[in-house]
Amino acid sequence: MPFVKENLQSNYTISVKSYKSLLTSLFVHPEREEIHGPDLCKLVVVTKEPEYLLTTFLCRDHSLHIFHRSKQTNPIIIPTERLHAFKQLKMTQVTLQIGQCGNQVGGQLFSGLVEDVNTKLSQTNLGQRANSDYTDEVLERFFHCPEKPGQLPQARAVMVDMEPKAIAQTCLEAKKSGLWMYPPKQQFWQQRGSGNNWAHGFKVHGPAAEEKIFGMIQTEAEKCDNVSGFLTFMSLAGGTGSGVGAFITQCLKDEFPHAFLLNQVVWPYSLGEVIVQNYNAVLTLSHLYQSADAVLIMENDQLHKICTQLLNIKKLGFKDINKVICHKLLGVLLPAVTEKYPGINSSNSLGVMLEHLVPCPSYKLLTVKNIPQMSDTSKDFSIDWQVKLEDSRRSLANTLILRGRDLDTVDTSSFSDPRLYPPWVPSDSRLSVYTQPRVFSSYEKCATLVSNNKSPIYSLNSVIDKAWNMFSSRAYTHLYVKHGLTEEDFVDSFVTLEQVVANYKS
């Protein structure tokens, strides 16, 4: 085939329905319908006739080249002016908010996204055209925008809780903002919670609600032209967020085997919120490790320090902690680009980032650090681009996202130092750098680092030890056994996480 990788402008993976609509709009009519194995370079459509194979490329001049294996070997070339529909297909993701913590964090994230979109043009460091393209990408990636004018953008989200209070409050706050809303009929709740019992959520509530919840997830996914994956918000300490969250993630892996699954989990305070929180954390993490592609950890102890020591918050509440979580997440998820090949840019879609950050399925724990973090009264002071790693912990992979002014002056060579990575990690797989000249959160310059390293292992070891001390005397295990969990399930979870710790320490 007379075509080489260097000619590629972008890579797309789209649904069958969208692909058919695209080809119909371009006056090309495939006889059938099924996309097989979309990869980084091409889209393949297999028709009813086995000898007819259609392959599509988007080229540097933005024309669409369609090759097919039949009697004709020359490509069908569709000019730029007929590619509007194709260029509108962008990466989107569906968000799942599970439990009280998950719904509150999710609501704060979408509020942050809308606040970022509505930043005054004079404060963005972008021209009008570039800023408009940026805001369009944010809305497309995280919201469903109705075609009728005047209707509010709807978050691409499904909300789940076993009690109605958190969902009702989060939906009300969104609607009262007048800027966005949650989609109607995409909320599932009951009148009775899981009682901080992982087994109650995983073994009882999850299976009972599976059909209804996945009907909502399917509805939300069908609104997207191109689903890059699922982002799930949940906690580790409670019953619904941890138990139902682990169950839904396990089912997502079965229902959407090719989608990327990222679970953002809130790690409980080390001094304790719930007497059985260590059991819940061990059971949740062990199951997520088998289902999710990555687990992004936010530790309450560290978030608390940021609020009190850096942001100078005197009367600290969970809403303050949720804002810090979402500030970190926005630094990762808001649009940015990297030069994947010379002259070819790639966006920070969920799938692209996870492929880089999780090079081996045995290592799935991610952490986020960002600078600066300061109170509103300190934002008037400027900062320079002297960014570097705080410590010498080895990482399997790092993703550095830089936002704001003077990006061309940044020296990121220290992040590529071979001493920071195991010798078996290839040099071109160690560091991925994304940039976005748009100012973020009133900071003229902002850096976010996502790392896959052993920093969460110290907290994980502590949780395992505390849970094992309780389990060795069988404390509170009867609360889990009565909902169908066995002692062997506990042992399997301990074994799984002990192996995770051993892998990261090796």
Secondary structure, DSSP 8 states (H G I E B T S, - for coil): ----GGGB-------HHHHHHHHHHTT---S--EE----SS-EEEE-SSTT-EEEEEEBTTS-EEEEEESS--S-EEE-GGG-HHHHT---EEEEEEEHHHHHHHHHHHHHHHHHHHT--GGGTTS-HHHHHHHHHHHHHHHEE--SSTT---EESEEEE-SSSHHHHHHHHHHHHHTS-B--TT-EE--SS--TT-HHIIIIIIHHHHHHHHHHHHHHHHHT-SSEEEEEEEEESSSSIIIIIHHHHHHHHHHHSTTSEEEEEEEE--TT-SSTTHHHHHHHHHHHHHHH-SEEEEEEHHHHHHIIIIIS--SS--HHHHHHHHHHHHHHHHS--EEEEETTEEEE--HHHHHHHH-SSTT--EEEEEEE----GGGTTS--------SS---EEEEEEEEEES-GGG---GGGG-GGGS-TTS-GGGSEEEEEE-S-BTTBSEEEEEEEEESTTHHHHHHHHHHHHHHHHTTTTHHHHHTTT--HHHHHHHHHHHHHHHHHHH-
